[in-house]
Amino acid sequence: MPAGDGIASIYMTCRDLMARTVRRIVRRHDVEDILQEAFVRSFEAEGRQTIHDARAFLLRTARNLALDHVSRAAYRTTSSLELVDDEHFIDGSAAPDAQIDAERRFLTFCQAVGSLPEQCRKVFVLHKVYGLSHAEIAERLGIAQSTIEKHIAKGLLLCHEHMSNAARGAATAGARRSA
């Protein structure tokens, strides 16, 4: 059998399962890119090595790519959040307009956290607000530390998206008012 035929046919039969697996980890619009990347990487790997269980190999590759995607997004979000000085949120000595803007951003952040899925929100708040370590959260909630890392990454990503969307909406509304 030529290289790739096994992976290609298995990919077609387990594509829906792969999509469901990836969709649990990343945003819906990223699923297709990850599935395509998983196929390409698996196809190339099949040309270099013998793959005994193509279905498991495809699923593991797709899952790992999804986790990498979330980790990279969380790193970018965390890095950009660390660059923001605390005074940008609430500063009692700031001008009234700046203070109102900071309070609006804080309220938006609270709404973003409130919109997270329940388990993700619990983990995110325990880590970011109460400062618990991954091990402490794992013990308290009875879940694996790797699951905690995924929830924190997903929480950061979703909060960042929520706040970016709110900022774009506010900018659009301001532009309409001034027009």
Secondary structure, DSSP 4 states (H G I P E B T S, - for coil): --TTHHHHHHHHHHHHHHHHHHHTTS-GGGHHHHHHHHHHHHHHHHHHS--S-HHHHHHHHHHHHHHHHHHHHHHHHHHHHHTS-GGGT--TTS-HHHHHHHHHHHHHHHHHHHTS-HHHHHHHHHHHTT---HHHHHHHHT--HHHHHHHHHHHHHHHHHHHHHHHHHHHHHHHHHH-
